[in-house]
Amino acid sequence: MMKHVRVLFTALPLICASGCASVNSTLPSGDAAYKILPAPAADSAGREDYKIGPLDVLSVNVFQEPDLSFKELQVDASGNVLFPLIGDVRAAGKSARELSTEMGGRLSGYLVNPQVSVIVASSVSQQVTVEGNVTQPGIYDIAGPTTLLRALAQAKSPTRVARLDQVVIFRTVNGQRLGAVFDVRKIRVGAAPDPELRGGDVVVVGFSAVKGAFRDFLTTAPFFSVFRPF
């Protein structure tokens, strides 16, 4: 058994050389990461409007027109809503404000100066994927502004062998796939901002090879053999 212990400790430097390296040296980290995927804006003016998606539920109110007002109007799977008088309206990819303006413009052919208000009553299109070394990897719904720490909490937190300084967020913007590396240890103690997530983001928590080696060793090696007197 002691021979196996020596082998393990001899191999640890090699494990660290491979397993402790960056997840991807080409991905930005530190301050550069926040330029790609910023922290939440301090005020609502700096926050990007939520984009409506398929199967979202909208609340539509046309001022002084109860027959054209709906508490719940679901966007269909193709991203459209069917509305009286004007038929199908493309909703997916637009903000509530943009959709309000478009619907008001189309209703102007039937009403005098229509005032339309659209609110996203519930969102099912906003989801983030959390994978890698977390307790419960999976796809999670997010409602409203969500940060990296909140997404990790939904996945029941990183495992004991997670590489907390190697947590990657991937995002697709205008058809281009972006990625950045964040240090959860610094975020937890307030030394770094907690980046904001958007629907469609993928979070990957890295693996510490050294921690993994110790975990595997301690779960298979009897303690009385390791610490026996000699």
Helices and strands as residue ranges (DSSP letters): H 2-19, H 31-36, G 44-46, E 57-62, G 66-68, E 70-74, E 80-83, E 87-90, H 96-107, E 116-122, E 127-132, E 138-141, E 146-147, H 148-154, E 162-173, E 176-182, H 184-188, E 196-197, E 202-207, H 209-220, H 223-226
